[in-house]
């Protein structure tokens, strides 16, 4: 439970920094971006080798490292587009995102569940 809270805090902070501070606008809705980032941080944080100081019974540094890595990769791989291109790409993404999005979410949830079993 504490792992999920740490992942929630780090991913929430990352989304705020990316969208407000860096004016990053993903092609997907912010909710979907947050959900994928949150599950990725949680799965990555619990599967990494524990390192760093322990607080509240968990090692928080793996969660921070995964958050920073995934955030940097997301911004670096996100091409800049004009507003007209963004609208067209958003239509294409929303049409094809459904199945891939839910497969990714299901896979991340399975990774999290397997770690606790």
VOGU-3710 file (C-alpha; in Angstrom, 3 decimals, decimal comma):
1> xxxxxxxxxx> 0,000/0,000/0,000  2,810/2,398/0,839  4,455/1,621/-2,504  1,328/2,789/-4,317  1,213/6,005/-2,310  4,869/6,761/-3,076  4,288/6,029/-6,779  1,175/8,226/-6,719  3,085/11,130/-5,175  6,060/10,890/-7,540
11> xxxxxxxxxx> 3,953/10,447/-10,677  1,600/13,253/-9,652  4,540/15,564/-9,071  6,049/14,568/-12,424  2,804/15,275/-14,291  2,505/18,688/-12,632  6,119/19,577/-13,438  5,793/18,368/-17,039  2,459/20,007/-17,819  2,728/23,236/-15,816
21> xxxxxxxxxx> 6,462/23,822/-15,615  7,609/22,584/-19,024  4,311/23,210/-20,873  4,386/19,575/-22,075  1,188/18,517/-23,816  0,918/14,788/-24,528  -1,235/13,599/-27,434  -3,308/11,561/-24,975  -5,545/12,975/-22,249  -3,697/13,888/-19,062
31> xxxxxxxxxx> -5,663/11,209/-17,136  -4,360/8,473/-19,428  -0,825/9,871/-19,286  -0,987/10,000/-15,486  -2,371/6,458/-15,206  0,382/4,978/-17,379  3,075/6,983/-15,578  1,698/5,999/-12,169  1,563/2,284/-12,978  5,005/2,397/-14,622
41> xxxxxxxxxx> 6,541/4,103/-11,580  4,878/1,637/-9,225  5,921/-1,438/-11,230  9,434/-0,146/-11,829  9,889/0,940/-8,230  8,959/-2,416/-6,723  10,917/-4,477/-9,263  14,188/-2,510/-9,009  16,885/-3,519/-6,589  16,338/-1,659/-3,294
51> xxxxxxxxxx> 18,854/1,143/-2,915  19,200/4,388/-1,065  17,844/5,302/2,343  14,776/3,601/3,786  11,830/5,756/4,906  8,504/4,427/6,199  9,712/0,886/5,590  10,389/1,292/1,871  13,255/2,315/-0,341  11,989/5,391/-2,190
61> xxxxxxxxxx> 14,982/6,004/-4,476  13,980/3,367/-7,091  10,579/5,065/-7,434  12,260/8,438/-7,932  14,693/7,048/-10,505  11,922/5,397/-12,518  9,872/8,614/-12,397  12,745/10,734/-13,674  13,738/8,214/-16,351  10,224/7,732/-17,730
71> xxxxxxxxxx> 9,512/11,480/-17,621  12,702/12,310/-19,527  12,023/9,581/-22,083  8,451/10,790/-22,575  9,495/14,383/-23,217  12,451/13,377/-25,397  10,381/11,050/-27,594  7,472/13,480/-27,944  7,834/15,395/-31,236  6,761/19,024/-31,412
81> xxxxxxxxxx> 3,774/19,682/-33,699  1,686/22,613/-34,785  -1,839/22,943/-33,409  -3,443/21,603/-36,619  -1,145/18,568/-36,602  -1,905/17,966/-32,930  -5,655/17,876/-33,608  -5,207/15,369/-36,442  -2,766/13,217/-34,472  -5,092/13,300/-31,464
91> xxxxxxxxxx> -7,907/11,850/-33,610  -5,629/9,076/-34,865  -4,293/8,340/-31,404  -7,719/8,206/-29,808  -8,880/5,791/-32,509  -5,951/3,407/-32,060  -5,190/3,925/-28,388  -8,001/1,856/-26,910  -6,659/-1,684/-27,165  -2,985/-0,808/-26,733
101> xxxxxxxxxx> -3,721/1,402/-23,732  -5,702/-1,274/-21,918  -3,125/-3,972/-22,753  -0,403/-1,743/-21,319  -2,431/-0,978/-18,192  -3,253/-4,678/-17,736  0,391/-5,665/-18,176  1,568/-3,098/-15,633  -1,067/-4,195/-13,118  0,009/-7,819/-13,665
111> xxxxxxx> 3,662/-6,853/-13,048  2,680/-5,121/-9,829  0,541/-8,065/-8,679  3,251/-10,613/-9,505  5,768/-8,754/-7,375  3,530/-8,960/-4,315  2,694/-12,660/-4,796
//
